[in-house]
């Protein structure tokens, strides 16, 4: 729903700035009613084309019985926040590991590495 775009187009068509409040109110009310009645065009196209997407909320039937240790390797390959390109390339070209997500860590003196991203 392209609220501002429609308002600008209508304003340019009429050329009358005094119609701006009426056009904005009309477009906003139309958007609210459209949102209340249906999903947006792109949301419907996801269903039509059978494209998977994540829902807005977590389903209640989702099981939280799994832990990270159940799905991760014991000694993961990690990258530092500032890493040599040669090491990154070497790891990415190595096909012996079966995962493609690599933890990025920061190490401070005397402390365990801290995860800052993947």
MDAnalysis code that builds the backbone (N, CA, C; Angstrom):
import MDAnalysis as mda
import numpy as np

u = mda.Universe.empty(354, n_residues=118, atom_resindex=np.repeat(np.arange(118), 3), trajectory=True)
u.add_TopologyAttr("name", ["N", "CA", "C"] * 118)
u.add_TopologyAttr("resid", np.arange(1, 119))
u.add_TopologyAttr("resname", ["UNK", "UNK", "UNK", "UNK", "UNK", "UNK", "UNK", "UNK", "UNK", "UNK", "UNK", "UNK", "UNK", "UNK", "UNK", "UNK", "UNK", "UNK", "UNK", "UNK", "UNK", "UNK", "UNK", "UNK", "UNK", "UNK", "UNK", "UNK", "UNK", "UNK", "UNK", "UNK", "UNK", "UNK", "UNK", "UNK", "UNK", "UNK", "UNK", "UNK", "UNK", "UNK", "UNK", "UNK", "UNK", "UNK", "UNK", "UNK", "UNK", "UNK", "UNK", "UNK", "UNK", "UNK", "UNK", "UNK", "UNK", "UNK", "UNK", "UNK", "UNK", "UNK", "UNK", "UNK", "UNK", "UNK", "UNK", "UNK", "UNK", "UNK", "UNK", "UNK", "UNK", "UNK", "UNK", "UNK", "UNK", "UNK", "UNK", "UNK", "UNK", "UNK", "UNK", "UNK", "UNK", "UNK", "UNK", "UNK", "UNK", "UNK", "UNK", "UNK", "UNK", "UNK", "UNK", "UNK", "UNK", "UNK", "UNK", "UNK", "UNK", "UNK", "UNK", "UNK", "UNK", "UNK", "UNK", "UNK", "UNK", "UNK", "UNK", "UNK", "UNK", "UNK", "UNK", "UNK", "UNK", "UNK"])
u.atoms.positions = np.array([
    [0.852, -1.162, 0.000],
    [0.000, 0.000, 0.000],
    [0.898, 1.225, 0.000],
    [0.774, 2.009, -1.001],
    [1.680, 3.137, -1.217],
    [0.968, 4.448, -0.920],
    [0.775, 4.712, 0.333],
    [-0.012, 5.849, 0.785],
    [0.537, 7.185, 0.311],
    [1.781, 7.449, 0.594],
    [2.368, 8.748, 0.265],
    [2.453, 8.929, -1.248],
    [2.804, 7.876, -1.959],
    [2.934, 7.967, -3.410],
    [1.618, 8.354, -4.055],
    [0.536, 7.734, -3.634],
    [-0.777, 8.057, -4.207],
    [-1.161, 9.496, -3.894],
    [-0.878, 9.929, -2.671],
    [-1.205, 11.307, -2.307],
    [-0.426, 12.296, -3.168],
    [0.851, 12.034, -3.402],
    [1.675, 12.935, -4.228],
    [1.182, 12.942, -5.671],
    [0.852, 11.774, -6.205],
    [0.346, 11.703, -7.585],
    [-0.960, 12.479, -7.720],
    [-1.860, 12.296, -6.763],
    [-3.135, 13.024, -6.813],
    [-2.909, 14.530, -6.699],
    [-1.961, 14.935, -5.881],
    [-1.650, 16.350, -5.722],
    [-1.084, 16.926, -7.017],
    [-0.218, 16.170, -7.689],
    [0.345, 16.647, -8.950],
    [-0.700, 16.686, -10.058],
    [-1.642, 15.746, -10.030],
    [-2.700, 15.745, -11.048],
    [-3.591, 16.972, -10.893],
    [-3.988, 17.251, -9.664],
    [-4.891, 18.393, -9.447],
    [-4.146, 19.715, -9.479],
    [-2.936, 19.751, -8.989],
    [-2.165, 20.988, -8.943],
    [-2.653, 21.963, -7.890],
    [-3.521, 21.516, -7.012],
    [-4.097, 22.386, -5.976],
    [-3.639, 21.911, -4.599],
    [-2.816, 22.713, -3.939],
    [-2.324, 22.340, -2.620],
    [-3.418, 22.401, -1.563],
    [-4.471, 23.093, -1.823],
    [-5.542, 23.178, -0.828],
    [-6.284, 21.847, -0.695],
    [-6.121, 20.958, -1.683],
    [-6.746, 19.637, -1.605],
    [-5.895, 18.633, -0.820],
    [-4.681, 19.030, -0.433],
    [-3.770, 18.116, 0.235],
    [-4.361, 17.473, 1.492],
    [-4.950, 18.220, 2.425],
    [-5.514, 17.560, 3.622],
    [-6.602, 16.543, 3.277],
    [-7.474, 16.893, 2.362],
    [-8.546, 15.963, 1.980],
    [-7.981, 14.708, 1.311],
    [-6.984, 14.889, 0.444],
    [-6.377, 13.746, -0.234],
    [-5.670, 12.851, 0.786],
    [-4.916, 13.436, 1.710],
    [-4.196, 12.649, 2.717],
    [-5.167, 11.872, 3.606],
    [-6.223, 12.519, 4.053],
    [-7.205, 11.833, 4.897],
    [-7.853, 10.682, 4.133],
    [-8.217, 10.919, 2.891],
    [-8.853, 9.881, 2.076],
    [-7.919, 8.695, 1.868],
    [-6.679, 8.972, 1.536],
    [-5.718, 7.899, 1.284],
    [-5.433, 7.115, 2.562],
    [-5.289, 7.785, 3.694],
    [-5.012, 7.100, 4.956],
    [-6.192, 6.231, 5.375],
    [-7.409, 6.761, 5.251],
    [-8.598, 5.967, 5.595],
    [-8.712, 4.755, 4.673],
    [-8.445, 4.941, 3.385],
    [-8.495, 3.824, 2.447],
    [-7.449, 2.764, 2.805],
    [-6.264, 3.197, 3.236],
    [-5.223, 2.243, 3.635],
    [-5.642, 1.466, 4.868],
    [-6.196, 2.150, 5.862],
    [-6.635, 1.465, 7.074],
    [-7.711, 0.420, 6.763],
    [-8.656, 0.785, 5.927],
    [-9.725, -0.149, 5.575],
    [-9.151, -1.320, 4.778],
    [-8.229, -1.042, 3.860],
    [-7.590, -2.114, 3.106],
    [-6.803, -3.058, 3.989],
    [-6.074, -2.531, 4.971],
    [-5.325, -3.366, 5.908],
    [-6.264, -4.208, 6.767],
    [-7.405, -3.642, 7.119],
    [-8.362, -4.342, 7.959],
    [-9.033, -5.487, 7.198],
    [-9.298, -5.288, 5.910],
    [-10.025, -6.280, 5.122],
    [-9.130, -7.375, 4.544],
    [-7.945, -7.030, 4.063],
    [-7.102, -8.013, 3.361],
    [-5.635, -7.811, 3.697],
    [-4.835, -8.773, 3.251],
    [-3.379, -8.630, 3.305],
    [-2.947, -7.791, 2.116],
    [-1.705, -7.342, 2.143],
    [-1.168, -6.588, 1.023],
    [-0.923, -7.479, -0.193],
    [-0.681, -6.860, -1.325],
    [-0.462, -7.576, -2.576],
    [0.733, -8.515, -2.477],
    [1.848, -8.049, -1.936],
    [3.046, -8.879, -1.859],
    [2.852, -10.071, -0.927],
    [2.086, -9.880, 0.144],
    [1.788, -10.977, 1.046],
    [0.982, -12.057, 0.320],
    [0.013, -11.645, -0.468],
    [-0.792, -12.605, -1.233],
    [0.049, -13.306, -2.291],
    [0.979, -12.596, -2.921],
    [1.836, -13.217, -3.927],
    [2.740, -14.291, -3.319],
    [3.134, -14.120, -2.048],
    [3.905, -15.158, -1.378],
    [3.121, -16.462, -1.322],
    [1.827, -16.368, -1.018],
    [0.986, -17.558, -0.973],
    [0.791, -18.153, -2.359],
    [0.538, -17.306, -3.345],
    [0.284, -17.782, -4.706],
    [1.499, -18.513, -5.264],
    [2.692, -17.970, -5.020],
    [3.915, -18.566, -5.561],
    [4.528, -19.610, -4.625],
    [3.859, -19.905, -3.508],
    [4.311, -20.898, -2.533],
    [5.722, -20.598, -2.028],
    [5.974, -19.343, -1.713],
    [7.269, -18.924, -1.178],
    [7.184, -18.970, 0.347],
    [8.077, -19.716, 1.010],
    [8.018, -19.791, 2.468],
    [8.431, -18.468, 3.117],
    [7.811, -18.152, 4.219],
    [8.170, -16.948, 4.968],
    [7.866, -17.178, 6.435],
    [8.534, -16.411, 7.301],
    [8.329, -16.531, 8.734],
    [7.113, -15.734, 9.157],
    [6.363, -16.280, 10.073],
    [5.178, -15.594, 10.582],
    [5.591, -14.442, 11.500],
    [4.649, -13.539, 11.768],
    [4.927, -12.402, 12.641],
    [5.153, -12.825, 14.083],
    [4.496, -13.899, 14.510],
    [4.584, -14.344, 15.895],
    [5.063, -15.795, 15.934],
    [5.648, -16.184, 17.050],
    [6.106, -17.557, 17.230],
    [4.890, -18.444, 17.489],
    [4.743, -19.558, 16.767],
    [3.605, -20.446, 17.015],
    [3.657, -21.031, 18.421],
    [2.499, -21.230, 19.038],
    [2.447, -21.751, 20.402],
    [2.866, -23.213, 20.461],
    [2.739, -23.927, 19.363],
    [3.098, -25.333, 19.351],
    [4.598, -25.559, 19.180],
    [5.366, -24.493, 19.072],
    [6.808, -24.603, 18.885],
    [7.443, -25.237, 20.122],
    [8.263, -26.234, 19.890],
    [8.884, -26.956, 20.995],
    [10.215, -26.305, 21.370],
    [10.409, -26.090, 22.652],
    [11.667, -25.542, 23.141],
    [12.450, -26.610, 23.897],
    [12.390, -27.855, 23.420],
    [13.046, -28.961, 24.099],
    [14.454, -29.216, 23.590],
    [14.918, -28.427, 22.637],
    [16.243, -28.633, 22.076],
    [17.201, -27.560, 22.591],
    [18.438, -27.950, 22.729],
    [19.475, -27.047, 23.175],
    [20.483, -26.853, 22.055],
    [21.314, -25.825, 22.160],
    [22.330, -25.565, 21.141],
    [23.290, -26.736, 21.013],
    [23.582, -27.389, 22.119],
    [24.526, -28.516, 22.064],
    [23.995, -29.680, 21.239],
    [22.665, -29.741, 21.030],
    [22.073, -30.815, 20.237],
    [22.299, -30.639, 18.743],
    [22.563, -29.425, 18.300],
    [22.658, -29.171, 16.867],
    [23.993, -28.585, 16.427],
    [24.920, -28.388, 17.340],
    [26.189, -27.761, 16.957],
    [27.348, -28.742, 17.079],
    [28.425, -28.435, 16.405],
    [29.635, -29.243, 16.504],
    [30.384, -28.864, 17.784],
    [31.217, -29.783, 18.242],
    [31.903, -29.550, 19.521],
    [32.921, -28.414, 19.437],
    [33.721, -28.373, 18.385],
    [34.726, -27.319, 18.220],
    [34.446, -26.553, 16.923],
    [33.596, -25.552, 16.971],
    [33.239, -24.840, 15.736],
    [34.399, -23.995, 15.201],
    [34.401, -23.794, 13.899],
    [35.369, -22.898, 13.270],
    [34.862, -21.480, 13.495],
    [35.692, -20.633, 14.087],
    [35.272, -19.263, 14.369],
    [36.173, -18.274, 13.643],
    [35.637, -17.088, 13.459],
    [36.411, -15.982, 12.896],
    [36.490, -14.884, 13.933],
    [37.608, -14.156, 13.933],
    [37.705, -12.960, 14.766],
    [36.974, -11.827, 14.064],
    [36.686, -10.778, 14.787],
    [35.995, -9.631, 14.195],
    [36.806, -9.037, 13.050],
    [38.128, -9.022, 13.195],
    [39.026, -8.590, 12.123],
    [39.860, -9.803, 11.745],
    [39.566, -10.359, 10.582],
    [40.199, -11.611, 10.163],
    [40.918, -11.425, 8.839],
    [41.989, -12.198, 8.636],
    [42.711, -12.177, 7.365],
    [41.836, -12.783, 6.274],
    [41.838, -12.157, 5.116],
    [41.047, -12.648, 3.994],
    [41.503, -14.045, 3.601],
    [42.791, -14.326, 3.702],
    [43.306, -15.641, 3.322],
    [42.714, -16.747, 4.196],
    [42.549, -16.486, 5.508],
    [41.951, -17.497, 6.390],
    [40.485, -17.704, 6.047],
    [39.758, -16.627, 5.827],
    [38.342, -16.741, 5.484],
    [38.184, -17.535, 4.192],
    [38.995, -17.210, 3.212],
    [38.915, -17.911, 1.922],
    [39.266, -19.393, 2.093],
    [40.303, -19.685, 2.871],
    [40.721, -21.068, 3.100],
    [39.590, -21.869, 3.754],
    [38.932, -21.287, 4.754],
    [37.846, -21.986, 5.450],
    [36.651, -22.185, 4.517],
    [36.306, -21.172, 3.747],
    [35.158, -21.285, 2.854],
    [35.396, -22.274, 1.722],
    [36.630, -22.408, 1.276],
    [36.944, -23.348, 0.200],
    [37.082, -24.781, 0.703],
    [37.296, -24.967, 2.000],
    [37.434, -26.299, 2.589],
    [36.056, -26.954, 2.679],
    [35.886, -28.077, 2.025],
    [34.576, -28.749, 1.983],
    [34.450, -29.844, 3.035],
    [35.443, -29.993, 3.923],
    [35.392, -31.074, 4.909],
    [34.373, -30.813, 6.018],
    [34.055, -29.555, 6.285],
    [33.041, -29.272, 7.311],
    [31.666, -29.217, 6.645],
    [30.647, -29.515, 7.448],
    [29.301, -29.642, 6.890],
    [28.384, -28.501, 7.300],
    [28.920, -27.376, 7.643],
    [28.086, -26.239, 8.019],
    [28.556, -25.004, 7.252],
    [27.717, -23.965, 7.275],
    [28.075, -22.743, 6.554],
    [27.847, -21.494, 7.404],
    [27.692, -21.667, 8.692],
    [27.569, -20.527, 9.597],
    [28.759, -20.523, 10.532],
    [29.496, -19.440, 10.534],
    [30.717, -19.376, 11.324],
    [30.596, -18.270, 12.358],
    [30.704, -18.604, 13.655],
    [30.620, -17.582, 14.692],
    [31.744, -16.556, 14.572],
    [31.410, -15.296, 14.774],
    [32.405, -14.220, 14.796],
    [32.573, -13.812, 16.257],
    [33.806, -13.818, 16.718],
    [34.055, -13.567, 18.135],
    [35.045, -12.425, 18.349],
    [35.007, -11.901, 19.550],
    [35.973, -10.900, 20.003],
    [36.625, -11.473, 21.258],
    [37.948, -11.434, 21.302],
    [38.663, -11.957, 22.468],
    [39.342, -10.814, 23.201],
    [39.027, -10.706, 24.485],
    [39.709, -9.736, 25.328],
    [40.691, -10.489, 26.203],
    [41.749, -9.831, 26.595],
    [42.814, -10.477, 27.359],
    [42.281, -11.118, 28.629],
    [42.594, -12.400, 28.794],
    [42.221, -13.103, 30.017],
    [40.763, -13.512, 30.101],
    [39.999, -13.376, 29.040],
    [38.580, -13.729, 29.072],
    [38.253, -14.691, 27.929],
    [37.132, -15.359, 28.076],
    [36.639, -16.254, 27.023],
    [36.233, -15.412, 25.810],
    [36.307, -15.994, 24.598],
    [35.830, -15.266, 23.418],
    [34.338, -14.951, 23.536],
    [33.941, -13.772, 23.075],
    [32.550, -13.351, 23.146],
    [31.960, -13.314, 21.735],
    [30.815, -13.951, 21.561],
    [30.139, -14.003, 20.269],
    [29.549, -12.636, 19.934],
    [29.846, -12.147, 18.705],
    [29.286, -10.863, 18.277],
    [28.456, -11.000, 17.003],
    [28.439, -12.186, 16.418],
    [27.657, -12.372, 15.204],
    [27.966, -13.707, 14.559],
    [27.312, -13.940, 13.408],
    [27.532, -15.173, 12.638],
    [27.889, -14.790, 11.226],
])
